[in-house]
Amino acid sequence: MTKKKIIIAAGVFILLLLGGYKYIEHQENKEQKQQKTEQIFWSEQKIRIEKFIKYNFNDIETVTFTETYKTPMSVGIHGYVNNDEENLYFSATIYNEQDTFEADITVHPELDKLSKEPYHVFSVSEIEELEE
C-alpha cells in the first residue's frame, strides 16, 4: 500500500514538473513573439518619422532615435537630428499602439527654426500621396 502511494505521488510530482516546464516554455514563446511584434512596429514607425522630419524640415542630414516609451495613453520615441542631441531633439507620439505615426511631434525651438512651412506640416499620409 505504501509503495503504491509513493508511485502515485512520484507520478503526480513528475506531471507537475512537466506542466510547469511547459507553462514556462509557453510564457517565453509568448514574450518572444511580443518582442518581435514590437521590433517590427518600431522599425516601421522609425521609417515614417524619418520621412516626416526630412520632408517638413530643412537641412536634415541624419535622424537618430534614442529611446522608445510606453504610457497608458500613448507610445512614442525620442531622438535628434544632425548629431545635435542638445539643440535638435524631438519626441514623436503615437496615441494608440495599433495606429501609425502621422504628425504628432514635439521639437526643440532650434529644430523648429528649420521648419519648411511653420504654419503647416504635412502628415506622413499627405507626404505619401504627394510622392505618388
SVG drawing of the C-alpha trace seen along z (x, -y; Angstrom):
<svg xmlns="http://www.w3.org/2000/svg" viewBox="-5 -80 32 82">
<polyline fill="none" stroke="black" stroke-width="0.4" points="0.0,0.0 2.8,-2.5 4.7,-1.5 1.6,-2.3 1.2,-5.7 4.9,-6.5 4.5,-5.6 1.3,-7.7 3.0,-10.7 6.0,-10.4 3.8,-10.3 1.9,-13.4 5.2,-15.1 6.6,-14.3 3.3,-15.6 3.5,-18.8 7.2,-19.3 6.3,-18.7 3.3,-21.0 5.4,-23.7 8.1,-23.3 5.5,-23.6 4.0,-26.7 7.3,-28.4 8.2,-27.5 4.8,-28.9 5.4,-32.1 8.9,-32.5 7.5,-31.9 4.7,-34.4 7.2,-37.0 9.5,-36.5 6.5,-36.9 5.6,-40.2 9.2,-41.5 9.3,-40.6 6.0,-42.4 7.3,-45.5 10.5,-45.5 8.5,-45.4 6.2,-48.1 9.1,-50.4 11.1,-49.8 8.0,-50.8 7.5,-53.9 11.1,-55.0 10.8,-55.0 7.6,-57.1 9.1,-59.6 12.3,-60.0 10.2,-60.6 8.1,-63.2 11.2,-65.0 13.1,-65.1 10.1,-66.3 9.0,-69.0 12.3,-70.4 15.3,-71.9 18.9,-70.8 18.3,-67.4 21.2,-65.0 20.7,-62.4 17.9,-61.2 18.9,-59.4 16.5,-57.6 17.5,-57.3 14.6,-55.6 11.0,-54.4 8.5,-54.8 5.0,-53.5 2.4,-55.2 -1.2,-54.1 -2.4,-56.6 0.3,-56.5 3.6,-55.3 6.5,-57.4 10.1,-57.7 12.7,-60.3 15.5,-61.3 17.6,-64.1 18.8,-65.2 22.1,-66.1 24.1,-64.6 23.0,-67.6 21.4,-65.9 21.2,-69.1 19.6,-71.6 17.8,-69.5 15.9,-66.9 12.3,-65.7 9.7,-63.5 7.2,-61.8 4.0,-60.4 1.5,-57.8 -1.7,-57.8 -2.7,-54.2 -0.2,-51.4 -2.3,-50.0 -2.0,-53.2 0.9,-54.6 2.8,-57.9 1.3,-60.7 2.4,-64.1 2.3,-64.4 5.8,-65.6 7.3,-68.0 10.6,-69.6 13.2,-71.8 12.9,-75.5 16.2,-75.3 14.7,-72.4 11.5,-74.3 13.5,-77.1 14.4,-74.6 10.7,-74.0 10.0,-74.5 6.5,-75.8 5.9,-77.0 2.1,-77.1 1.6,-73.8 3.3,-70.5 2.5,-67.6 1.4,-64.3 3.1,-61.1 -0.1,-60.2 -0.1,-63.5 3.6,-63.1 3.0,-59.6 0.1,-61.0 2.4,-63.7 5.1,-61.2 2.8,-59.1"/>
</svg>
